[in-house]
Each structure stands twice: as structure tokens, then as C-alpha cells.
Amino acid sequence: MNKSANELSINDKIYVHQLEAIAPGKNSEKGILDRKETVLQVLPCNRMIWTQISFGKHKDKTLPQVMFNNADWFFWAYENRCFKNGLAHQAREIYRRSRCIRVPEIDNQERVVKYEIYKSKFQTMCLIPNIPGMQGENVSRLIDFYTPKKYAQYDKTGFNNFVHALKGILFGNPGRYMTKAICEEFFSNDSNFDLFYAAKFLDA
């Protein structure tokens, strides 16, 4: 069974990462997609069942919940290889997807995200029209969850501001209560992410 890149599921991406580790060397997007299609002929897509964390302050939560609750902790734990076995595969996928969230269109007009930075700390973000010449260091066509950490190694306030703004952009309500189901559905939905761009984080 062949699928396009936009149809790849979380489980598909996990197996692609494993194949990449076994057969490195093809770095082009076409090479990556060819390997995805080869794997998907053998391994059909299954919907992800998110694993609960079994340790630490977020025990019994799933990784999508943690992202909307304490993304700073997730990135710390991910970079320090705290996630093991199957949870490590899910953490890899959460990491990749969180770095390439699609910017929604407004009134059929393409938008980009603009980050507001003050004194090397993330303040907020907003969407602006995608006008030629607007691209710059703090403007992007994709929303990157890692952005507060790019400017400060530890910035819990920055991540709180980021999630507040993200909920406003995605759901129209910065104060929306994020249930377990809402968090998991967001990270399970392929259409919320640019999966071609996510391929650059295969070895992250």
C-alpha cells in the first residue's frame, strides 16, 4: 500500500526513522520519500495509541498532553534522552511535529507567523499576511514549538506565552482548556503539520 507524504501517519514515521538508521546515506527529499513508500508497502498504517509516561512530574500523562502543559520539560527530557523504548519513538515524532506546525489560512489568505522577542526572551506570536519581503529572522511559514528555547535555554514564561498564543491561533481561544483528547487529536492529525519539512528532523 503506497501513500503520499501528506498521508503518512505517526506510526509510519516511526518505522521510517528506524529504516533511516539502518540504511543512511540518501539525504534528498526524494530518497526519504522513496524509503517511506517502501516501508509502507509492508507496514500498514495504524492509529497511534499514545503511551502514558511512567516517571517524573508528568507520570500518567501522554506526550501530547505534556506539550500543551509543559513543553519546556519535554524538550529538556528529549534532549537528555529520558524517554526509552516505545516512548522514545513517540517522543521523536512529537519533537518533529512540534517543529513544523502549519499556519492556518484566514479569509483564504496565506499567513505566516511573526514571533515577538524582547531582551532575548519570547513574548508572543501572531499571524500576518504572507507578503513578499516579510520573511526574516522572526517570521516563518511554520510554527515552531521550540522557538522560546532558541532564545533562552530555560524560559517557562516564554513557553507559557507560546502555548497561550498557539491556542489562540489554532482554536480561536487563548484560554481554551486542553483536554487529553484534544491534545492527542491535534498531534495525531497529519494535516496539522508539514511532514516534508519534518523529515529534516529524522535524526534529531
PECOR-V495173 format. One line per field, one symbol per residue. psi: psi as a letter, one per 40 degrees, with the letter a starting at -180 (. if undefined). Layout:
BEGIN
psi=???
END
This chain:
BEGIN
psi=hiiideehidddddddddddddgidheidddddddddddeddhihihhhhhiheiaefheiidddddedgdddddddddefehibddddddddddddeefhihiihffhhiihhhhhhffihdaiihiighheeiadehieihhdedddddhdhgdddddddddddddddeehdehhhidddddddeehdeeigdddddeede.
END
